[in-house]
Amino acid sequence: MAIEHTISSVQQDSKKLIVHWDDQHQSVFHYLWLRDNCRCVDCGEPALGRKQFRITDVPLDLRLESVVVKDARRIEVVWENDRHKSTYTAQWLRQYCYSERARAQRRHRPVLWDSRIAKDLPQVNYAAVLATDAERLRMLGRVRDYGFCLVKNVPPRRGELETFAASLGVIVETDSGRIFEILLKSGEDIKSVAHLNSDLIPHHDDSYRTTFPSIIFFHCLVAGDNGSGQSVYVDGLQIAECLRREEPEAFALLSHYAVPFCKQQGGQIHMQARSPLIHLDSEGNITGVRISNLFVAPLDLPEMIVEPFYRAYRKLMDYYTARQYQLMLDLCPGDLIILDNHRVLHGRTTINAENQDRHLRHCYGDRDYLYSQWRTLNQSRALHTLEDQ
């Protein structure tokens, strides 16, 4: 539950309002930012798609005519240019304070992991997820923090995957269809390397798409118990951070230069995308990775960059193929795993003759819908907590 802070005092200068809080924290709010975020009826609510105010409606040297603190819990200002009145609650101002400390506190910090996570897997029970919002919230939180969550005891039958995935948002259809059956096949029935019994290097799915799927669901229906066909998972954020720490020049190359990916199939499909293997935000934080040795097209790089890039690329591959970074799982019938495909790489060991009937089904979801559900459940829990006080 968030702490409700009150306003101790305010100061103003020609460009900004300085708010002093009861806990000694200080916030700076520029006048243009405050005016742009007025939520009155005339200005409109952007969360509802109804924002009417435009920054071109006011001068860049916007000034306040007056500012008043009401009951230490809200600020009322009148703007000099048009005498428009805006009101901001203390709770809202503190929530959106953009001081360095406040922004750092708001930033999500994913939990990085390696092979040792096998001792304490992020997992939930299917029946519990269906029964309570609290367990569903816990499951979504695991996906958000770790990039995956194992759901146990999902009935190993057709239809269960679709129902569960749809309860977490939309199922994203691709050229592979809505649901993809992972079975060993032969001859013309082979549509993917997933249909072969050979091992699969850890990778992200559909890297050849400009916007590649963000969530994958794998549901195991049939599996042997001889140890072949193990699922392999790697935390892409972990290996990217290791590369940044130990090989900063390699990290700089892989986060700057775009790699081309391509898929062609049957004269009907020809998809291409270009992207750095490591994605950064404007402040240098790693936001995702896109790695797939399966679909890399010929590199298109400046001549002097080709050899250094390959050295960096090899170093990255050393990380994600090293056992110390790999989670090895024997998926059992009834296991369903949710993966963040913009973070966690997945692969598989060789399937031997005793496990030829191995059958997984998978589909894609949308991370925006999963995290939307996580936020709404979080907000609902916060409201219930307030009601119980």
C-alpha positions as CSV (number, residue, x, y, z in Angstrom):
1,M,0.0,0.0,0.0
2,A,1.4,3.4,-1.0
3,I,2.1,5.9,1.7
4,E,0.1,9.1,1.5
5,H,2.4,12.1,1.7
6,T,1.3,15.6,2.4
7,I,2.7,18.9,1.2
8,S,4.7,21.0,3.6
9,S,5.3,24.1,1.4
10,V,5.8,25.2,-2.2
11,Q,8.2,27.6,-3.8
12,Q,8.1,29.0,-7.3
13,D,10.4,30.7,-9.8
14,S,10.0,31.8,-13.4
15,K,9.8,28.2,-14.8
16,K,8.9,25.7,-12.2
17,L,7.2,24.9,-8.9
18,I,9.2,23.3,-6.1
19,V,7.2,21.1,-3.7
20,H,8.5,20.3,-0.2
21,W,7.0,17.2,1.3
22,D,6.4,16.0,4.9
23,D,9.2,13.4,4.5
24,Q,11.8,16.0,3.5
25,H,11.6,14.9,-0.2
26,Q,11.6,17.7,-2.8
27,S,9.9,17.6,-6.2
28,V,10.4,20.0,-9.1
29,F,7.5,20.5,-11.5
30,H,8.0,22.6,-14.6
31,Y,5.1,24.9,-15.5
32,L,4.8,23.4,-19.0
33,W,4.7,19.9,-17.5
34,L,2.0,20.9,-15.0
35,R,-0.1,22.7,-17.6
36,D,0.2,19.7,-20.0
37,N,-1.1,17.4,-17.2
38,C,-4.2,19.4,-16.1
39,R,-7.0,16.9,-15.8
40,C,-10.0,19.2,-15.6
41,V,-13.1,18.7,-17.7
42,D,-12.0,21.2,-20.4
43,C,-8.5,19.8,-20.7
44,G,-9.6,16.2,-20.8
45,E,-8.4,12.8,-19.4
46,P,-5.7,11.2,-21.6
47,A,-6.1,7.8,-20.0
48,L,-9.6,7.8,-21.6
49,G,-8.3,9.1,-24.9
50,R,-10.0,12.4,-24.3
51,K,-7.2,14.9,-23.9
52,Q,-8.2,18.2,-25.5
53,F,-5.3,20.4,-24.3
54,R,-2.4,21.0,-26.7
55,I,0.9,22.3,-25.8
56,T,0.6,24.8,-28.6
57,D,-2.3,26.4,-26.7
58,V,0.1,28.1,-24.3
59,P,3.4,30.1,-24.6
60,L,6.7,28.4,-23.8
61,D,7.4,31.0,-21.2
62,L,4.2,30.1,-19.3
63,R,3.9,31.6,-15.9
64,L,1.7,31.3,-12.8
65,E,-0.6,34.0,-11.6
66,S,-1.2,32.3,-8.3
67,V,-0.6,29.1,-6.4
68,V,-2.4,27.9,-3.2
69,V,-1.9,24.8,-1.1
70,K,-5.2,23.4,0.2
71,D,-5.2,21.3,3.4
72,A,-1.6,20.1,2.5
73,R,-3.3,17.6,0.1
74,R,-3.7,19.6,-3.1
75,I,-2.4,22.5,-5.0
76,E,-4.5,25.0,-7.0
77,V,-2.9,27.2,-9.6
78,V,-4.1,29.9,-11.9
79,W,-2.2,30.4,-15.1
80,E,-1.2,33.9,-16.1
81,N,-1.8,33.7,-19.9
82,D,-5.5,32.7,-19.8
83,R,-6.4,32.5,-16.1
84,H,-7.1,28.8,-16.5
85,K,-7.4,27.0,-13.1
86,S,-5.7,23.7,-12.5
87,T,-5.8,21.5,-9.4
88,Y,-3.3,18.7,-8.5
89,T,-3.7,16.4,-5.6
90,A,-0.7,15.6,-3.4
91,Q,-1.1,11.9,-4.1
92,W,-1.0,12.4,-7.9
93,L,2.0,14.8,-7.8
94,R,4.0,12.4,-5.6
95,Q,3.1,9.5,-7.9
96,Y,4.4,11.3,-11.0
97,C,7.3,13.1,-9.3
98,Y,10.2,13.0,-11.7
99,S,13.1,13.6,-9.4
100,E,16.1,11.2,-10.0
101,R,15.2,9.3,-6.8
102,A,11.5,8.9,-7.6
103,R,12.2,7.8,-11.2
104,A,14.7,5.2,-9.9
105,Q,12.2,3.9,-7.4
106,R,9.5,3.5,-10.1
107,R,11.8,1.6,-12.5
108,H,11.0,-2.1,-12.6
109,R,14.1,-4.2,-11.7
110,P,13.8,-7.7,-13.2
111,V,15.2,-10.6,-11.2
112,L,18.1,-12.0,-13.2
113,W,18.8,-15.7,-13.1
114,D,20.9,-18.6,-14.2
115,S,20.9,-22.4,-13.9
116,R,20.6,-22.1,-10.1
117,I,17.0,-21.0,-10.4
118,A,16.1,-24.7,-10.8
119,K,16.3,-24.9,-7.0
120,D,13.4,-22.4,-6.6
121,L,11.3,-22.2,-9.8
122,P,8.7,-19.5,-10.3
123,Q,5.7,-21.7,-10.4
124,V,2.0,-21.9,-9.6
125,N,-0.7,-24.4,-9.5
126,Y,-3.3,-24.2,-12.3
127,A,-6.4,-24.8,-10.1
128,A,-5.2,-22.1,-7.7
129,V,-4.8,-19.6,-10.6
130,L,-8.3,-20.3,-11.8
131,A,-9.7,-20.1,-8.2
132,T,-8.3,-16.8,-7.0
133,D,-7.2,-13.4,-8.3
134,A,-4.3,-13.4,-5.8
135,E,-2.7,-16.5,-7.3
136,R,-3.3,-15.1,-10.8
137,L,-1.6,-11.9,-9.8
138,R,1.3,-13.9,-8.3
139,M,1.7,-15.8,-11.6
140,L,1.7,-12.6,-13.7
141,G,4.2,-11.1,-11.3
142,R,6.5,-14.0,-11.8
143,V,6.4,-13.5,-15.6
144,R,7.1,-9.8,-15.1
145,D,10.0,-10.4,-12.7
146,Y,11.6,-13.5,-14.0
147,G,10.4,-13.6,-17.6
148,F,8.7,-17.0,-17.1
149,C,6.4,-18.9,-14.9
150,L,5.7,-22.7,-14.8
151,V,2.0,-23.6,-14.3
152,K,1.6,-27.1,-12.9
153,N,-1.3,-29.6,-13.3
154,V,-2.9,-28.1,-16.4
155,P,-5.0,-31.0,-17.8
156,P,-3.0,-32.5,-20.7
157,R,-5.7,-32.3,-23.3
158,R,-6.5,-30.2,-26.4
159,G,-8.3,-27.0,-25.8
160,E,-6.9,-26.3,-22.4
161,L,-4.0,-24.2,-23.8
162,E,-6.4,-22.0,-25.9
163,T,-8.8,-21.4,-23.0
164,F,-6.0,-20.4,-20.6
165,A,-4.1,-18.3,-23.0
166,A,-7.3,-16.4,-24.0
167,S,-8.0,-15.7,-20.3
168,L,-4.7,-13.6,-20.3
169,G,-5.4,-11.6,-23.4
170,V,-5.6,-12.2,-27.1
171,I,-4.0,-15.2,-28.9
172,V,-1.8,-13.8,-31.6
173,E,-2.1,-15.7,-34.9
174,T,1.0,-16.0,-37.1
175,D,1.8,-17.7,-40.4
176,S,2.2,-20.9,-38.3
177,G,-1.5,-20.6,-37.3
178,R,-3.2,-20.0,-34.1
179,I,-2.0,-23.1,-32.3
180,F,1.2,-24.9,-33.3
181,E,1.7,-28.6,-32.6
182,I,5.2,-29.6,-31.7
183,L,5.5,-33.3,-32.8
184,L,8.2,-35.2,-34.5
185,K,7.4,-35.4,-38.3
186,S,9.0,-36.6,-41.4
187,G,9.1,-35.7,-45.1
188,E,6.8,-33.0,-46.4
189,D,5.1,-32.7,-43.0
190,I,8.1,-31.0,-41.6
191,K,7.3,-27.2,-41.4
192,S,9.7,-26.2,-38.7
193,V,12.9,-27.4,-37.0
194,A,10.7,-28.0,-34.0
195,H,9.4,-31.1,-35.9
196,L,12.9,-32.6,-36.0
197,N,14.4,-34.7,-33.2
198,S,17.7,-32.7,-33.2
199,D,18.7,-30.3,-30.5
200,L,17.6,-26.7,-30.8
201,I,19.9,-23.9,-29.8
202,P,18.3,-21.4,-27.4
203,H,16.6,-18.7,-29.4
204,H,13.7,-16.2,-29.5
205,D,10.8,-17.1,-31.7
206,D,9.9,-15.2,-34.9
207,S,12.9,-12.8,-34.8
208,Y,12.3,-12.1,-38.5
209,R,9.2,-10.1,-37.7
210,T,9.4,-6.4,-37.2
211,T,7.1,-6.8,-34.2
212,F,7.9,-10.3,-33.0
213,P,5.6,-12.1,-30.5
214,S,6.1,-11.1,-26.9
215,I,4.6,-14.0,-25.0
216,I,4.8,-17.8,-25.7
217,F,2.7,-20.5,-24.0
218,F,4.0,-24.1,-24.2
219,H,1.7,-26.9,-22.9
220,C,3.0,-30.4,-22.6
221,L,0.6,-33.2,-23.4
222,V,2.9,-36.2,-23.9
223,A,6.5,-36.7,-22.7
224,G,8.8,-39.6,-21.9
225,D,10.8,-39.8,-18.7
226,N,14.1,-40.8,-20.1
227,G,15.7,-37.3,-20.0
228,S,15.7,-36.6,-23.7
229,G,14.0,-33.6,-25.3
230,Q,14.7,-31.5,-22.2
231,S,13.5,-27.9,-22.5
232,V,16.3,-25.3,-22.2
233,Y,15.7,-21.7,-21.0
234,V,18.2,-18.8,-20.8
235,D,17.7,-15.4,-19.2
236,G,18.6,-13.0,-22.1
237,L,18.8,-10.0,-19.7
238,Q,21.3,-11.9,-17.5
239,I,23.6,-12.8,-20.3
240,A,23.4,-9.3,-21.7
241,E,24.3,-7.8,-18.4
242,C,27.2,-10.3,-18.1
243,L,28.4,-9.2,-21.5
244,R,28.2,-5.5,-20.5
245,R,30.2,-6.1,-17.4
246,E,32.9,-8.4,-18.8
247,E,33.1,-7.3,-22.4
248,P,31.9,-3.7,-22.7
249,E,33.1,-3.2,-26.2
250,A,31.3,-6.3,-27.4
251,F,28.2,-5.1,-25.6
252,A,28.4,-1.7,-27.3
253,L,28.6,-3.3,-30.8
254,L,25.7,-5.7,-30.2
255,S,23.4,-3.0,-28.8
256,H,24.2,-0.6,-31.6
257,Y,24.4,-2.4,-34.9
258,A,21.3,-4.1,-36.4
259,V,21.3,-7.7,-37.4
260,P,19.1,-8.8,-40.3
261,F,16.7,-11.8,-39.8
262,C,14.8,-13.5,-42.6
263,K,12.3,-16.3,-43.2
264,Q,11.3,-17.7,-46.5
265,Q,8.9,-20.6,-46.9
266,G,7.1,-22.2,-49.9
267,G,7.0,-19.2,-52.0
268,Q,4.3,-17.7,-49.8
269,I,6.3,-16.3,-46.9
270,H,9.2,-13.9,-47.1
271,M,9.6,-11.9,-43.9
272,Q,12.5,-9.7,-42.9
273,A,13.4,-7.6,-39.9
274,R,16.5,-5.7,-38.7
275,S,17.3,-5.1,-35.0
276,P,20.2,-5.0,-32.6
277,L,20.5,-8.2,-30.6
278,I,20.3,-6.1,-27.3
279,H,17.7,-3.4,-26.9
280,L,18.4,-0.4,-24.7
281,D,16.2,2.5,-23.5
282,S,17.3,6.2,-23.6
283,E,19.1,5.7,-20.3
284,G,21.1,2.6,-21.2
285,N,18.8,0.1,-19.4
286,I,18.4,-3.2,-21.2
287,T,14.8,-3.6,-22.2
288,G,15.0,-6.8,-24.2
289,V,17.0,-9.0,-26.5
290,R,16.3,-10.5,-29.9
291,I,18.5,-13.6,-30.5
292,S,18.0,-16.3,-33.1
293,N,20.8,-18.1,-34.8
294,L,18.2,-20.0,-36.7
295,F,17.1,-17.0,-38.9
296,V,20.1,-14.7,-39.1
297,A,20.6,-13.4,-42.6
298,P,24.0,-12.2,-44.0
299,L,25.2,-9.4,-41.9
300,D,25.1,-6.0,-43.5
301,L,27.7,-4.0,-41.6
302,P,30.4,-1.4,-42.3
303,E,33.5,-3.3,-43.5
304,M,35.6,-2.3,-40.5
305,I,32.9,-3.6,-38.1
306,V,32.5,-7.1,-39.5
307,E,35.3,-8.9,-37.6
308,P,34.8,-7.1,-34.3
309,F,31.1,-7.8,-34.5
310,Y,31.6,-11.5,-35.1
311,R,33.9,-11.6,-32.1
312,A,31.2,-9.9,-30.0
313,Y,28.5,-12.2,-31.4
314,R,30.6,-15.3,-30.6
315,K,31.1,-14.1,-27.1
316,L,27.3,-13.7,-26.7
317,M,26.7,-17.2,-28.0
318,D,29.3,-18.5,-25.6
319,Y,27.1,-17.2,-22.8
320,Y,23.7,-18.5,-23.9
321,T,25.0,-21.9,-24.8
322,A,26.9,-22.3,-21.5
323,R,25.3,-24.7,-19.0
324,Q,25.8,-22.3,-16.1
325,Y,23.2,-19.9,-17.6
326,Q,20.8,-22.6,-18.8
327,L,17.7,-23.8,-16.9
328,M,17.1,-27.4,-18.0
329,L,13.5,-28.7,-17.4
330,D,11.9,-32.1,-18.1
331,L,8.4,-30.9,-18.9
332,C,5.8,-33.4,-17.8
333,P,2.3,-33.9,-19.1
334,G,0.2,-31.2,-17.5
335,D,3.1,-28.6,-17.4
336,L,2.5,-25.3,-19.0
337,I,5.1,-22.6,-19.2
338,I,4.6,-18.9,-20.0
339,L,7.7,-17.2,-21.5
340,D,8.5,-13.6,-22.2
341,N,9.8,-14.0,-25.8
342,H,11.5,-10.6,-25.6
343,R,13.7,-11.8,-22.7
344,V,13.9,-15.6,-22.2
345,L,15.5,-17.8,-24.9
346,H,14.2,-21.3,-25.3
347,G,15.7,-24.4,-26.8
348,R,15.6,-28.2,-26.5
349,T,18.0,-31.2,-26.2
350,T,17.9,-34.0,-28.7
351,I,14.9,-36.3,-28.6
352,N,15.9,-40.0,-28.7
353,A,13.9,-43.0,-30.0
354,E,12.2,-43.7,-26.6
355,N,10.6,-40.2,-26.6
356,Q,9.2,-40.1,-30.2
357,D,5.7,-39.4,-29.0
358,R,6.6,-36.2,-27.2
359,H,3.9,-33.6,-27.9
360,L,3.8,-30.0,-26.9
361,R,1.3,-27.4,-28.1
362,H,2.2,-23.7,-28.2
363,C,0.6,-20.3,-29.0
364,Y,1.6,-16.7,-28.8
365,G,0.1,-14.0,-26.5
366,D,0.7,-10.3,-26.1
367,R,2.7,-8.9,-23.2
368,D,0.6,-5.7,-23.2
369,Y,-2.5,-7.7,-22.2
370,L,-0.7,-9.7,-19.6
371,Y,0.8,-6.6,-17.9
372,S,-2.6,-4.8,-18.2
373,Q,-4.2,-7.6,-16.2
374,W,-1.3,-7.5,-13.7
375,R,-1.9,-3.8,-13.2
376,T,-5.7,-4.0,-12.8
377,L,-5.4,-6.9,-10.3
378,N,-2.8,-4.9,-8.4
379,Q,-5.0,-1.8,-8.3
380,S,-8.0,-4.0,-7.2
381,R,-5.9,-5.4,-4.4
382,A,-4.8,-2.0,-3.3
383,L,-8.4,-0.8,-3.2
384,H,-9.5,-3.8,-1.1
385,T,-6.6,-3.1,1.3
386,L,-7.8,0.5,1.7
387,E,-11.4,-0.8,2.4
388,D,-10.1,-3.1,5.1
389,Q,-8.4,-0.4,7.0
